[in-house]
Structures are given as C-alpha cells and as structure tokens.
C-alpha cells in the first residue's frame, strides 16, 4: 500500500508518497500562498486549497497512492461562516477558561492555544458548526464533503475545550469526536483522511521524549496517563492527545533563527518541566560509542531525547555541547531529519486504515512484519537499532 501524506505547514505545504518500506518515493513542496500575518492574513484559505489541490493531484498522477492523509499546523482555525472563508489565529491566550481547567483539559489559563472559546467570545452567540481546524478544512474542501461533522481527538484536545478526564467536550454545540484515519471523502478516486496535527503520530513505536525543531519548537514527553502538576501549570506546559491516545506534556515556543545559547539552555529547563529529562542521567557519549571501554549499562542513558525536524541537526549540536549530562539522539540523516514525522504519519495510516473499518489491511500487516524483520537483521549485524526506529 502506498500512502500519501499532505502536510499543511506555516510556511510551506509538503506532499510525500511512501512505499511499503516507508521509503519516500515522491516528495514535493510549495510555498504557501497565504501569508501568516497578524492579526489578519492577506490571502484567503481558498488559495491554500488551490495549492494543496495541485500538489496532491501531481502526486497521484506520478505514483498512484492508495490512500492519503492531511496533517496541519495547530495555531489557527478556518471560519467558514461566510462565503469568504478566513483564517483566525490564536495569538492571544484563551480567555475565561472553566474552573479547574488545567486538571481537566491540560491547558493553563494564559496558555496560547487554538481556542474555540476565543472565537465564541469574538462572535457572540454563534455556534461551532462553521469552525474547522486546517487539516479538516483542507480534507473537506478537496473532497467536496463539506457536510463532514467530526473532529479527530487530536484536534479536540489541542482546543483547550475538551475534557481529557471525562473524554468529552466542555463547550456546547461542538462537533462529535472520532479517531483519526477516518475517510472524509475521495479526491481523484483516492480516499482522503483528516489526520490531525503534523506531529500527531510520532509515538507509534516509542515512548521517548522529543524535540521537534521546525517553524515552531515543540518539546514533549508522551505518557499513558493524564497527570498534570501545579509546577507544570505555572510553567505553561500543555497536555494534548496524540493519534495513539497517548497524553503528551508539551512546551511550544518560538525561538530565534539561528538559535541562541540562552534559548538552548531554556530548552533543557523546559524538557525537565515536561518530565522528559531526568536530572544528571549518565550517558554514553558519541565519542565513546562502540569503543572498547564502552559501559553497556548506560547504552543510551535512561531516557534519551529524540530530536528531529528541519533544524534538528543544528539544534542537537548546540544541545550536546551545552550539557553532556543528557542524552540527545538525532532522528534520521542530518539532511532529512524532517522526514521522520511524516514517515510516522504514513506508518499510522498503514497500520490503521482499511476499507473495512477496524480490520488491518494485509498490506499494513506485511509492512509491520517487514519493519521488525529489518530491525532484527540490523540489530544482529551492528548491535544497535537505526535512529528513528528506537
């Protein structure tokens, strides 16, 4: 099964086609024709649709993928109330959060988020049935299924309006919630899924902490249980659900380009607040890795931090130089570390999508079998697993 991933980003739209071995056999990207300017973008979301339509159509014509999924950034909604659709950005903290919000939603008051509540306050008396996250907007517009009325739980959790304890909306009139990987409709004969955030599927086979170095810097740690602390609340750590229903304690921040030493130091502090990095963990440094004096007891440290994204290679060098007491692991080759999260999205689709709902396809089963077969062969030959699959 060939899987197409369309990633709607803050600066570029990217499309990939992955084969059974999760190798990218096609990749293309285009500068987004909309401009992320505050408070009002200069372009219409309709122009975004034209860009996505061209990218996906070209990929289908060249490689005939069996299924596609749309992922997107998370700091905006598209308001479809009027004929002229428009972006609404979450530049301001969410106002008037419900009592005990952090213990219920994982979002502290003052946290910047994509807030339905902010839109409700701006447009008094309106309902929510005209507000869509970018991935769902693109999927419904490309397929023509504008009557789709379900959000995936990834987008629901990042809204700050979803009760993670009771697994239900706090607000009224919100869309029903479903699992990712549901077919929204068809584009040029290809089933198209709305899949949540662009980093929603990075924990398919790992509970390791992570740093995503992209347009925005995301620091996180996946957990099986929802357990926010008062210290995390004060620090502005948010809790969100990913595609595998793991709770991720995250800190999202904008950094300089190039990043400064002070910001790198703050990243380490933020990782500690998410619970991602145990203090003073002894690790095996890159220089001694594989050497005769290597102490296998500390093979990768207790809790290595995965680093990936477009700026990962530059960032990990600074992180390692600043503090050698923590283990950081670059995911993927230095020039293609941004590919990892899209590979994981493709893996999720291959593992969960089937024309028969709830039944894994034979291709998906074969892909997973072959993956672990390759891992075993590599481990036997080299004594280690490849970066990105650990």
SESE-297498 format. One record per residue (C-alpha): residue in one letter; y, z, x. Coordinates in steps of 0.2 Angstrom, whole numbers, plus 5000, padded with zeros to 4 digits. Example, Ala and Ser with C-alpha at 12.3 -4.5 7.8 and 13.67 -1.06 7.14 Angstrom:
   r      Y      Z      X
   a   4978   5039   5062
   s   4995   5036   5068
***
This chain:
   r      Y      Z      X
   x   5000   5000   5000
   x   5017   4995   5007
   x   5031   5007   5002
   x   5050   5003   5001
   x   5062   5017   5004
   x   5081   5014   4999
   x   5092   5027   5007
   x   5110   5028   5000
   x   5120   5036   5013
   x   5138   5042   5015
   x   5142   5028   5027
   x   5128   5016   5026
   x   5114   5010   5014
   x   5097   5008   5023
   x   5081   5000   5017
   x   5064   5001   5025
   x   5047   4995   5021
   x   5032   5005   5028
   x   5014   4999   5030
   x   4998   5009   5028
   x   5000   5017   5045
   x   5018   5022   5041
   x   5025   5010   5053
   x   5042   5002   5049
   x   5038   4983   5047
   x   5056   4980   5040
   x   5072   4988   5042
   x   5090   4983   5036
   x   5106   4992   5033
   x   5123   4988   5026
   x   5140   4997   5027
   x   5143   5005   5010
   x   5156   4995   5001
   x   5163   5011   4993
   x   5174   5022   5003
   x   5171   5041   5004
   x   5189   5046   5002
   x   5195   5062   4994
   x   5199   5065   4980
   x   5197   5048   4973
   x   5186   5034   4981
   x   5195   5017   4982
   x   5180   5007   4976
   x   5168   5008   4961
   x   5150   5013   4961
   x   5147   4996   4954
   x   5150   4989   4971
   x   5137   5001   4978
   x   5124   4994   4966
   x   5128   4976   4972
   x   5125   4982   4990
   x   5108   4990   4985
   x   5103   4976   4974
   x   5105   4963   4989
   x   5096   4975   5002
   x   5081   4978   4990
   x   5079   4960   4985
   x   5079   4954   5003
   x   5066   4967   5007
   x   5055   4962   4993
   x   5056   4943   4997
   x   5051   4946   5015
   x   5037   4959   5014
   x   5032   4961   4995
   x   5031   4981   4995
   x   5020   4988   4981
   x   5032   5002   4976
   x   5050   5008   4981
   x   5059   5024   4980
   x   5078   5028   4981
   x   5084   5043   4990
   x   5103   5048   4992
   x   5116   5060   4999
   x   5119   5075   4989
   x   5138   5079   4988
   x   5143   5068   4973
   x   5139   5063   4955
   x   5142   5047   4946
   x   5151   5049   4930
   x   5146   5036   4918
   x   5156   5042   4903
   x   5167   5027   4903
   x   5164   5008   4906
   x   5172   5010   4924
   x   5160   5022   4932
   x   5167   5033   4946
   x   5161   5045   4959
   x   5165   5063   4958
   x   5164   5073   4974
   x   5160   5091   4977
   x   5175   5095   4988
   x   5178   5112   4981
   x   5167   5127   4979
   x   5159   5129   4962
   x   5169   5140   4950
   x   5163   5153   4938
   x   5145   5155   4944
   x   5135   5165   4932
   x   5131   5183   4935
   x   5119   5187   4949
   x   5120   5168   4954
   x   5113   5170   4971
   x   5097   5179   4966
   x   5094   5166   4953
   x   5100   5149   4960
   x   5101   5152   4978
   x   5120   5147   4978
   x   5133   5160   4983
   x   5150   5159   4975
   x   5161   5149   4986
   x   5147   5138   4992
   x   5152   5119   4992
   x   5139   5110   4981
   x   5137   5096   4969
   x   5141   5106   4954
   x   5139   5101   4936
   x   5149   5116   4931
   x   5164   5110   4940
   x   5163   5094   4930
   x   5161   5103   4914
   x   5177   5113   4918
   x   5186   5097   4923
   x   5181   5088   4907
   x   5182   5102   4894
   x   5169   5101   4880
   x   5159   5086   4887
   x   5140   5086   4888
   x   5130   5082   4904
   x   5121   5067   4897
   x   5133   5055   4907
   x   5132   5063   4924
   x   5120   5056   4937
   x   5116   5060   4955
   x   5117   5045   4966
   x   5098   5041   4968
   x   5095   5042   4949
   x   5111   5031   4946
   x   5105   5018   4958
   x   5087   5018   4951
   x   5093   5016   4933
   x   5106   5003   4937
   x   5094   4992   4947
   x   5080   4993   4934
   x   5091   4992   4919
   x   5083   5008   4912
   x   5100   5017   4908
   x   5092   5027   4895
   x   5082   5037   4908
   x   5084   5056   4904
   x   5076   5066   4918
   x   5082   5073   4934
   x   5069   5077   4948
   x   5068   5096   4953
   x   5076   5092   4970
   x   5092   5086   4962
   x   5092   5100   4949
   x   5090   5114   4962
   x   5105   5107   4973
   x   5116   5108   4957
   x   5118   5127   4958
   x   5115   5127   4939
   x   5096   5128   4940
   x   5087   5145   4939
   x   5074   5144   4953
   x   5066   5161   4947
   x   5063   5155   4929
   x   5062   5137   4933
   x   5074   5131   4920
   x   5092   5126   4918
   x   5106   5139   4916
   x   5118   5127   4908
   x   5115   5119   4891
   x   5114   5100   4887
   x   5106   5096   4904
   x   5093   5083   4907
   x   5075   5088   4907
   x   5067   5091   4924
   x   5052   5081   4931
   x   5043   5079   4948
   x   5049   5066   4960
   x   5040   5050   4961
   x   5041   5045   4943
   x   5043   5027   4939
   x   5061   5024   4932
   x   5058   5005   4929
   x   5055   4989   4938
   x   5066   4979   4950
   x   5059   4961   4953
   x   5042   4966   4947
   x   5042   4981   4959
   x   5040   4999   4952
   x   5056   5009   4957
   x   5056   5028   4959
   x   5070   5040   4959
   x   5066   5052   4973
   x   5080   5065   4976
   x   5089   5069   4992
   x   5086   5059   5008
   x   5079   5074   5016
   x   5068   5080   5001
   x   5051   5076   5009
   x   5052   5081   5027
   x   5040   5095   5024
   x   5025   5085   5019
   x   5014   5092   5034
   x   5025   5105   5042
   x   5032   5122   5038
   x   5043   5122   5054
   x   5062   5124   5054
   x   5073   5109   5056
   x   5090   5102   5061
   x   5095   5086   5053
   x   5109   5078   5064
   x   5117   5065   5053
   x   5133   5062   5045
   x   5131   5080   5039
   x   5122   5093   5049
   x   5108   5102   5039
   x   5099   5117   5046
   x   5084   5123   5037
   x   5068   5133   5035
   x   5055   5130   5022
   x   5047   5145   5013
   x   5034   5146   5000
   x   5043   5160   4990
   x   5061   5161   4984
   x   5068   5176   4993
   x   5087   5176   4997
   x   5095   5190   5006
   x   5113   5198   5005
   x   5116   5193   5023
   x   5112   5175   5019
   x   5123   5176   5003
   x   5138   5182   5014
   x   5134   5168   5027
   x   5134   5154   5014
   x   5116   5150   5016
   x   5110   5140   5001
   x   5092   5139   4994
   x   5085   5122   4987
   x   5069   5115   4982
   x   5061   5100   4991
   x   5049   5087   4984
   x   5034   5098   4988
   x   5041   5113   4979
   x   5045   5122   4995
   x   5060   5133   4995
   x   5072   5128   5009
   x   5085   5140   5015
   x   5099   5129   5022
   x   5116   5129   5030
   x   5125   5112   5028
   x   5140   5109   5039
   x   5152   5096   5046
   x   5153   5095   5065
   x   5164   5086   5077
   x   5158   5069   5085
   x   5155   5072   5099
   x   5149   5090   5095
   x   5157   5104   5105
   x   5149   5118   5114
   x   5156   5131   5102
   x   5148   5122   5087
   x   5131   5121   5096
   x   5132   5140   5098
   x   5136   5142   5080
   x   5121   5131   5075
   x   5110   5143   5084
   x   5118   5158   5074
   x   5116   5148   5058
   x   5097   5145   5062
   x   5094   5163   5064
   x   5103   5167   5047
   x   5091   5155   5038
   x   5076   5164   5046
   x   5072   5148   5056
   x   5073   5155   5074
   x   5065   5172   5079
   x   5076   5180   5092
   x   5071   5178   5110
   x   5055   5169   5107
   x   5046   5165   5124
   x   5043   5146   5125
   x   5035   5134   5137
   x   5050   5123   5144
   x   5049   5104   5145
   x   5049   5105   5164
   x   5033   5116   5165
   x   5025   5107   5150
   x   5007   5101   5156
   x   5009   5109   5173
   x   4996   5119   5182
   x   5005   5136   5179
   x   5007   5132   5160
   x   5004   5148   5149
   x   4995   5141   5134
   x   4998   5156   5124
   x   5016   5151   5122
   x   5012   5132   5119
   x   5026   5128   5108
   x   5034   5145   5105
   x   5031   5155   5089
   x   5042   5144   5078
   x   5049   5128   5086
   x   5064   5119   5078
   x   5062   5101   5074
   x   5077   5090   5077
   x   5079   5073   5070
   x   5092   5061   5064
   x   5104   5048   5071
   x   5112   5060   5083
   x   5097   5071   5087
   x   5094   5065   5105
   x   5112   5070   5110
   x   5111   5087   5100
   x   5094   5093   5107
   x   5100   5091   5124
   x   5115   5102   5121
   x   5104   5115   5111
   x   5092   5116   5125
   x   5105   5118   5139
   x   5114   5131   5129
   x   5100   5143   5125
   x   5082   5140   5133
   x   5075   5155   5124
   x   5072   5145   5108
   x   5060   5130   5106
   x   5068   5114   5100
   x   5057   5098   5098
   x   5064   5081   5096
   x   5055   5071   5082
   x   5051   5053   5086
   x   5058   5042   5100
   x   5076   5046   5106
   x   5082   5029   5099
   x   5073   5030   5082
   x   5073   5049   5078
   x   5082   5045   5061
   x   5067   5036   5055
   x   5057   5052   5053
   x   5063   5057   5037
   x   5061   5040   5029
   x   5043   5040   5035
   x   5040   5056   5027
   x   5048   5049   5011
   x   5035   5035   5012
   x   5021   5047   5015
   x   5026   5057   5000
   x   5026   5041   4989
   x   5009   5035   4996
   x   5001   5052   4993
   x   5008   5055   4975
   x   5012   5038   4967
   x   4998   5029   4957
   x   4999   5018   4942
   x   4988   5030   4934
   x   4998   5046   4934
   x   4990   5061   4943
   x   4977   5051   4951
   x   4980   5047   4970
   x   4978   5029   4974
   x   4964   5023   4985
   x   4977   5017   4997
   x   4985   5034   4998
   x   4969   5042   5002
   x   4965   5030   5015
   x   4982   5032   5023
   x   4980   5051   5024
   x   4962   5049   5031
   x   4968   5037   5044
   x   4983   5048   5049
   x   4972   5063   5053
   x   4959   5052   5061
   x   4973   5046   5073
   x   4979   5064   5076
   x   4961   5069   5081
   x   4959   5055   5093
   x   4976   5058   5101
   x   4973   5077   5102
   x   4957   5074   5111
   x   4964   5062   5123
   x   4980   5071   5128
   x   4978   5089   5122
   x   4994   5088   5111
   x   4999   5081   5094
   x   5013   5067   5093
   x   5031   5073   5090
   x   5035   5072   5071
   x   5017   5075   5065
   x   5016   5093   5071
***
